[in-house]
Amino acid sequence: MHNHVSGTVAGHVVQARHIGVVNLGERAAFDAVDYLRAVRRAAEGHPVVSREGLSADTVPLSAVYVDRDLVDRSTGRPGTWRQALAASDHLVVFGGPGGGKSSLLRRIAAALAEDQDASAPCLPVPVHARRFRAGIPLATAIRDGAVAELGSFLLTGLPADAFAAAPPAGGTWLVLVDGLDEVAGIDEARVALEAITEGARHPFLRFVVATRPVPDTDLRAAGNRFAGYELRPFDVPALGRFVRRWLELRGVAGAAELGDGVVAHVRRNGFMDWLLEPLAATMLCGLLLQNPGRRLPGRLSDLYEQYVRKLFTGRAYTNAERRTHRDVVQLLEKVASERLFRSPDLPVLAAAGKFARGTPLEPAAADPGVRARELHDVLCRTGLVVSAAGDLEFAHATFEEYLAARRVADRLVRDTGADRWRTLDRVFEALAAQYGTDSGESDVSQVFRFSQVPVFLADIWSARAKDTDVLLEHLVRYSPDGGWWLVRRLAAAGLTAGPGPVAALAEITGDASLSEEDHWGAAITLRDLGHPEGIARLLAMVADADLPDFERIRAMRECGRSGASAAAAAGFLGRSREFPDWEYPHSVVDAAEAMPADDDEALSEGLDLVLGNRHLPEGIRLHAGSVAVVLDGEAAYRKLLAQRFRRLGSALGEQAARGVSEAYSVLWRMVRDPELAGDLRWDAADELAALDDDTAGAAFRALAEDPGLDERYRRRAAQAAAGFD
């Protein structure tokens, strides 16, 4: 017998996936028709548990789902999930927090169940990744996972060995694995992935694994067996369609106008990638359902804050309920912090019971089972947690991360000075333990890359009118190889880093210990933030002979996309005599295709970028500066001098000897410059003399005849000129 209640959040209510008692005897024969009906019903929509009790009303997933492309990581080509399944037997689908990964798997399950019958060639099997544990046979893990996901929708049960062989009518099982990134513990997550990878060796099993982006080392076990795909977020028109459909199906008047208003809000505020994710869009719909006239959030933490605060506002709740909800939120903040920073394996309900002691939320019943059930029900009424396999889980991982970040922010407010930074460091060291490397070492950079906690924390800190720049600068310096990830993710969440953290990022970008990926990511991030160091680093990559050809070509292509001046600079580098050769012959063709087209109008600005870029070889910079002097005259000449090259005359002489005629012109300009120091004018004349015997004396005579030149250099110049007569 199986008695189970669990669910997800939908607006301000809880959707219960599994409700009821059903015979799931292990000796039952497999009934494909009943099984597919259960898969379709479980994936399409669930009964709703609200404050009024159980309701049979449900909104099918297909009524609101907006299809989005999957982008092949190996080719960059977008396509549908059906095309991806046709191209590869096994997939890993990556999506950001709240990116709609679970909904995609439900969509695949519902669509395939709808398409097929008992003789179907590919039967979908929904399973959560936490079912794949050490010591549990693969077929058993898949069966238990399917039973947990389908619950009472499955009327006839599943045989114990249902997934130990192909479906009775032939074909394959398509195992849809959700929540790989939600498996608690590094070792446990790797065990799950290894089990899935081993299962992929069986010809009757196919896998689609959905996860947040994870470290590459975590996917090493999958080898080349799984094709990687990125799940795209909504585009802006699709967001409007989703909001309109969602509100229309719930009978909200003016749903079309509200959808248009959301689209206008996104376009008006420019950079709101976070709102193009399905979870954020759904939360926004829940807010509009409660109050269509509410102020739309302008940043990620504002959305979550409004979503939590709706539990305390409006006429839907009594004052007593509002007080209880406030207590529950504070309790869940403690639970989230405990699980994320100290005990990731601690069940939510056990943690809640621990922190409820001595508070108004502590149940009065004497029986421990009744006490646990009462606390369970109180917490579930908020919609922030849902029932799951006799315990509780947060309705979405981002709710847990947001509530933990809120608690950290409260602690930071109380701390001052060095205590604040020690608290912050301890928080991220604790999180890093869950993102350890193969050697067991913690890695804070992985936290900045994959966890939502630092994003929420910085955003909350900013919303509370605190000095976010100081906080971000500390975090960027704390993890040089992860700082650019954090800055980039914050920008996507609507929080642009200020001068302090951006300057810190520009400074640490020169750290030789950073990997090529981190150098690249930091350069692109700085470029996108408008910091000149970003373009400077990209141009340096173009001319770096130590980098692989494909990296140099990628940098050249990116410069071409970074504005006319950067494109002109990259084009000049590629045509410069000082440009290093390509390692492979075919790279010449690839580089020619990536080379930006000539743009005479932008050339002067491009030459300035090359001249001022101290990451480039001196010869290339001098070549650019010399060409600029010929094109733009005195102003460009002064810019060249301002760079303070060591032994400028000698360096220009080397350029001129290599055929850079513009360097020859600059040397003459230096000789005739009355404002230039005498030693520099003398060096320029000396280089001209070495370059051209026929007119060698002319440069020295020009110095000897200049009354403004120091007497010592005039006498020396006269003597040198006499030697050429």
C-alpha positions, 0 to 999 in steps of 0.5 A, spaced: 500 500 500 502 506 498 499 513 502 503 519 499 502 526 499 507 531 496 507 537 491 509 543 488 507 551 489 502 554 484 501 561 485 499 561 493 497 554 493 500 547 494 499 543 488 499 535 491 502 530 486 500 524 490 494 523 494 490 517 496 491 510 497 493 505 492 495 498 491 502 497 488 504 490 489 510 488 486 507 482 483 502 486 478 503 485 471 505 491 467 499 495 464 502 499 459 495 503 457 494 504 465 501 506 466 501 511 460 495 514 462 498 515 469 504 519 466 500 523 462 495 525 468 501 526 473 505 530 468 499 535 465 496 537 472 495 535 479 489 536 484 490 543 488 490 543 496 488 550 498 486 554 504 479 551 502 481 544 502 482 539 496 479 541 489 479 537 483 480 543 479 487 543 475 490 547 469 493 542 465 501 544 463 499 544 456 494 549 457 500 554 459 506 551 457 510 555 452 515 551 448 523 553 448 529 551 444 534 546 446 541 549 444 546 543 442 552 545 446 557 542 441 554 546 435 550 552 438 544 550 434 537 550 437 532 545 436 526 542 439 526 537 444 523 532 439 529 534 435 534 533 440 531 526 442 532 524 435 539 526 434 541 523 441 540 517 445 542 520 452 541 528 454 543 532 459 539 538 459 542 544 463 538 550 465 539 556 470 535 556 477 528 556 476 529 555 468 523 550 467 527 544 467 522 540 471 516 543 467 520 541 460 521 533 463 513 534 465 512 536 458 516 531 454 513 525 459 506 528 457 507 529 450 510 522 449 504 519 453 499 522 449 503 520 442 503 513 444 500 506 446 501 500 449 506 498 443 509 505 444 517 505 442 519 509 447 515 510 454 517 515 459 519 514 466 519 520 471 524 519 476 528 524 481 535 523 481 535 522 489 533 515 488 539 513 485 543 511 491 549 506 493 547 499 494 540 500 490 539 496 484 538 500 478 532 497 476 529 498 483 531 505 483 527 507 477 521 503 479 521 506 486 522 513 483 516 512 478 512 510 484 514 516 488 512 521 482 506 517 479 503 516 486 495 514 486 495 516 478 498 509 478 492 504 479 495 497 477 502 498 480 509 496 477 512 489 477 519 489 481 523 488 475 519 492 470 525 496 468 530 490 468 528 489 461 525 492 455 518 494 455 513 488 454 511 490 447 518 492 445 522 499 444 525 503 450 524 506 457 526 514 456 528 515 464 526 523 465 531 524 471 530 531 475 534 534 480 541 532 479 543 538 482 539 537 488 542 531 491 545 532 497 552 531 498 558 531 493 559 523 493 551 522 493 551 526 487 556 522 483 553 516 485 547 518 482 550 520 476 555 514 475 548 510 476 545 513 471 551 513 466 552 505 467 544 505 466 545 508 459 549 502 457 543 498 457 540 498 450 533 498 453 534 505 457 535 512 455 536 518 459 534 525 459 537 528 465 535 535 467 540 539 472 543 546 473 549 548 470 554 544 474 562 543 474 565 540 468 568 535 473 562 532 476 560 530 469 566 527 467 563 520 469 558 521 463 564 521 458 561 522 451 555 518 452 550 524 453 549 530 449 549 536 452 543 541 451 542 548 454 535 550 455 533 557 453 529 562 457 523 565 455 524 571 450 520 577 451 514 576 447 513 568 450 513 571 457 507 576 455 504 569 452 505 565 458 503 571 463 496 572 459 495 564 458 496 563 466 492 569 468 486 567 463 486 560 465 484 563 472 479 568 470 483 574 471 480 580 468 484 584 463 489 578 463 491 580 456 493 587 458 496 585 464 501 580 460 502 587 455 504 590 462 509 585 464 512 585 457 513 593 457 516 593 464 521 588 461 523 592 455 523 599 459 528 596 464 532 593 459 536 588 462 531 583 466 534 576 464 531 573 471 524 575 469 525 571 463 525 564 467 519 560 468 519 560 475 520 567 476 514 568 471 510 564 475 511 567 481 509 574 478 503 571 475 501 569 482 502 576 485 498 579 479 493 574 481 493 576 488 493 584 486 493 585 479 494 593 480 501 591 484 508 594 483 512 590 478 518 588 481 525 591 478 530 586 481 530 578 483 530 579 490 524 584 490 520 578 486 522 573 492 520 579 497 514 580 494 512 573 494 513 572 501 510 578 503 504 576 500 503 571 506 502 577 510 498 582 506 491 582 503 484 580 505 485 573 504 488 572 511 486 573 518 491 577 523 492 571 526 494 567 520 499 573 518 502 572 525 503 565 524 506 566 517 511 571 519 513 566 524 513 560 519 518 565 514 523 566 520 523 559 522 524 557 515 530 562 514 533 558 520 531 551 517 534 553 510 541 556 513 542 550 517 541 545 511 545 549 506 551 551 511 551 546 516 547 539 515 545 538 508 542 531 509 538 534 515 530 533 513 526 539 513 521 537 518 526 535 523 530 541 522 523 545 523 521 541 529 528 543 532 527 550 531 520 550 533 521 548 540 519 554 545 516 558 539 509 559 538 509 554 532 511 548 537 505 544 537 501 542 543 500 535 542 503 530 546 504 524 541 510 525 537 507 523 530 501 528 531 506 534 533 510 532 526 503 532 522 501 539 525 507 542 524 508 539 517 501 542 515 502 549 518 508 550 514 505 547 508 500 552 508 505 558 506 506 554 499 514 555 501 514 548 502 511 542 500 510 535 502 514 529 500 515 522 501 513 523 509 517 529 510 517 536 507 521 539 501 522 547 499 517 548 493 523 550 489 531 550 491 531 557 490 526 558 495 531 555 500 537 559 497 533 566 498 531 564 505 538 562 507 540 569 504 535 573 508 538 570 514 545 571 512 543 579 511 540 579 517 546 577 521 551 581 517 547 587 519 548 586 526 556 585 525 561 590 524 568 591 521 572 585 521 566 580 524 562 582 518 567 579 513 569 573 517 561 571 517 561 572 510 567 568 509 565 562 513 558 562 510 561 561 503 566 556 506 561 552 508 557 552 501 564 551 498 564 544 502 558 542 497 562 544 491 568 540 492 573 538 487 575 531 486 581 531 491 575 533 496 578 541 497 572 546 497 571 551 491 568 557 493 569 559 485 564 554 484 559 557 489 559 563 485 558 560 479 552 555 481 549 557 487 543 562 488 545 564 495 551 570 493 546 573 488 540 573 493 545 576 498 548 581 494 541 583 491 538 583 498 544 587 501 543 592 495 535 593 497 536 594 504 540 601 502 547 598 504 554 599 501 553 593 496 560 595 492 564 594 499 561 587 499 562 585 492 569 588 492 570 583 498 567 577 494 571 578 488 577 579 491 575 573 496 575 568 490 579 571 484 577 565 479 569 566 481 569 573 481 567 574 474 562 569 475 558 572 480 559 579 477 556 576 471 550 573 474 548 579 478 548 583 472 543 578 469 539 579 476 538 586 475 544 588 480 550 592 476 556 592 480 559 599 481 566 601 480 569 598 486 568 591 484 569 592 477 576 595 478 577 589 483 575 584 477 580 588 472 586 588 477 585 580 478 584 579 471 592 579 470 593 573 475 597 568 472 594 563 476 587 563 473 585 558 467 584 560 460 577 560 461 577 564 467 581 569 463 576 569 458 570 570 462 573 576 466 575 579 459 568 578 456 564 580 463 569 587 463 567 588 456 560 587 457 560 592 463 564 597 459 570 597 463 576 598 458 580 592 461 575 587 457 577 590 450 584 590 452 584 583 454 581 580 448 586 584 444 591 581 448 589 574 446 588 575 439 596 577 439 598 572 444 602 566 440 602 562 447 594 561 446 591 555 441 589 558 435 582 557 436 582 561 442 586 567 438 580 566 433 575 566 438 578 573 441 578 576 434 571 574 433 569 577 439 572 583 438 569 584 432 562 584 436 564 589 441 564 595 437 567 599 431 573 601 435 575 594 438 573 591 431 578 596 427 583 594 433 583 587 432 583 588 424 589 592 425 593 587 429 591 581 424 594 585 419 600 588 423 607 585 421 608 584 428 602 579 428 605 572 431 604 566 426 598 561 426 600 554 429 596 550 424 595 552 416 587 552 416 587 557 422 589 562 416 582 561 413 579 561 419 582 567 422 580 571 415 573 569 416 573 572 423 577 578 421 573 584 422 572 588 415 576 595 414 573 601 417 577 607 416 572 611 420 573 607 426 581 606 425 583 612 429 580 609 435 582 602 434 589 605 433 588 608 440 586 602 443 592 598 441 597 603 443 594 604 450 594 596 451 600 595 455 598 587 455 600 587 447 607 587 445 611 593 445 612 593 437 605 592 435 603 598 440 609 602 437 606 600 430 599 603 431 602 609 435 606 611 429 600 609 424 596 614 428 601 620 428 601 619 420 593 619 420 592 624 425 598 629 426 600 632 433 594 629 437 596 622 436 603 624 437 602 627 444 598 620 445 604 616 443 609 620 447 604 620 453 605 612 453 612 613 456 616 607 452 623 606 454 628 607 449 623 610 445 628 612 439 631 605 439 624 602 439 622 606 433 628 605 429 627 598 430 620 598 427 623 603 421 628 598 420 623 592 419 619 597 414 614 601 418 615 607 414 610 611 419 616 610 425 621 613 420 616 619 420 615 619 427 623 619 428 623 626 424 617 629 428 621 627 435 627 631 432 624 637 430 620 637 437 622 643 441 618 641 447 621 634 447 627 632 452 634 633 449 636 626 450 630 623 446 631 628 440 638 626 440 636 618 440 631 620 434 637 623 430 641 617 432 636 612 429 635 616 423 643 616 422 643 609 422 637 608 418 639 612 412 646 614 410 644 619 405 641 624 409 644 622 416 647 628 417 640 632 416 637 630 423 644 632 426 644 639 423 637 640 425 638 639 432 645 643 431 641 649 428 635 649 434 637 655 439 632 652 444 636 645 445 641 645 450 648 647 448 651 640 450 646 637 445 647 642 440 655 641 440 654 634 439 649 634 434 654 639 430 660 635 431 656 629 428 653 632 422 660 634 420 662 627 420 657 626 415 659 632 410 
